Amino acid sequence: MATPIPAARGGSTLRAFVYYFLSVFSFSVVDAATKLLRGEPDTVTRWIPGNFDLGTWQVIFLTRIPPLCVALLLTAQATGSPFRLKTRFWKTHVLRGVLVLATTFTFYAGLRYLPLADTIVIAFAAPIFVTALSGPLLGEKVGWRRWSAVGVGFAGVIVAVRPDTSIGIGTILILCSAVAYALTLITLRPLSGKESTHNIVFYSTAFGFVVAAVPALLDWKPIGLEATVIIVVQGMASACGQFAMSPAFRIGEASMLA
């Protein structure tokens, strides 16, 4: 049985929701920018110029650079050196690196097959998995109110997936991404109370950067100024989302934020 993690109280709960809202907003920017970089802009992103058709690995590789730079800068500010990244949680960081990469790869790949709006709706399956797993893995108590809220979200996912029709590869990829993302959040909750935020962001981002390097270079496509700007915007939004997510889960329960 999991050891319960102390729950948030009063004003802490409000702060957790503020951090979480900022994180979700930032990741929405990431999603839109990634759709552009992957090509085939839809009705949500069509007003932005550019159709770059970059490969999944190249997008992962390039967009890891801004968060890594931000993490190193904040490490230097906190410790006096950008390379003081000592940690006692190597196993957890490696696990989260794998989960973050799995989340990113399946989501980015799924964006090629589905409109952005449908992709985001299907990705709302993640809170269902977070709520289901927060009890056995984190020892949190999940009441009927939280399950009711999750049920409403699940109904929206069912409408988006349309189970009466054939489920395509895009839907499967996004659902896999939702499972991996839920596990990423579950592993963040206990770690965020013990590890510095800049370490959490650095290690989860560095793992994807290193793994993506070789396949990205093998399928490299030239990028221009417009693509570079979108890559920087996407990467900075990703950094903002990650740095906001950590304090949100340090303060609030996973099932509550889901």
Residue, then its C-alpha position, 0 to 999 in steps of 0.5 A: m500500500a502506498t504511503p499517503i502524501p500530505a494534502a494541500r490546504g486552503g490557500s495552498t490549494l488555490r496556489a496549486f490550481v494557479y500553477y496548474f492552470l499556467s502549466v496547462f495554458s503553456f502546454s496548449v501553446v506547445d501543442a499548437a506550435t508542434k502542429l505547425l512544425r509537424g506540418e498540415p496546419d488545421t483550422v486552429t493553426r492555419w492563421i499562422p504562416g508556415n508548413f514545415d513538415l519536420g519529422t517527429w524526432q527532429v521536433i523533439f530534439l530541437t524543442r528540448i534545447p530551450p528548456l535545457c538552457v532555462a534549467l541550466l540558467l536557473t541551476a546557476q542562479a540557485t547554486g552558482s554553477p549551471f552544472r551542479l545537478k547532483t541528485r539522489f533520485w537517478k532511478t526516478h529521473v530515468l523513469r520520468g525521462v522514459l515517460v516524458l519521451a513516450t508522451t512526447f513522441t506519441f503525441y507529436a506523431g498523433l498530431r499528423y493524423l488528427p486535427l489539433a482540437d480532436t487531439i486535445v479532447i482525446a488527451f483529456a483521458a489523462p485525468i482519468f488515468v491520474t485519478a485511477l492511479s493516484g489511490p494505489l500509487l500515491g495513497e490519495k483518497v479519491g471521493w465521488r466528486r472528483w470521480s464525477a468530474v472525471g466522468v464528465g471528461f470521459a464522456g467528452v473523450i468518448v464523443a471525440v473518439r467515436p467508438d461506433t467508427s473505426i479507431g485510427i492510428g492517430t487516436i491510438l497514439i494520443l490515447c497512449s500519450a495520455v497514459a504515459y502523461a498520467l504516469t509522468l504526473i504520478t511520478l512527479r508528485p512524490l519527487s517534487g517535494k524532495e528534488s529541486t525544480h530545475n533538476i526535475v526539468f533538466y533530467s526529464t528534458a535531457f533524456g529526450f534530447v540525447v535519445a532523439a539526437v541520432p534519429a533526428l540527424l538521420d532524418w534532418k530537414p533544413i529550418g528557416l527563420e520562421a521555423t526557428v521562431i516557432i521552435v523557440v516559442q514552443g521550447m520556452a512554453s514547454a519550459c514554463g509549463q514544466f516549471a509551473m507543473s512541479p510546484a503545482f504537484r508539490i502543493g496539490e494532490a494529483s487526483m485533485l489537479a487532474 
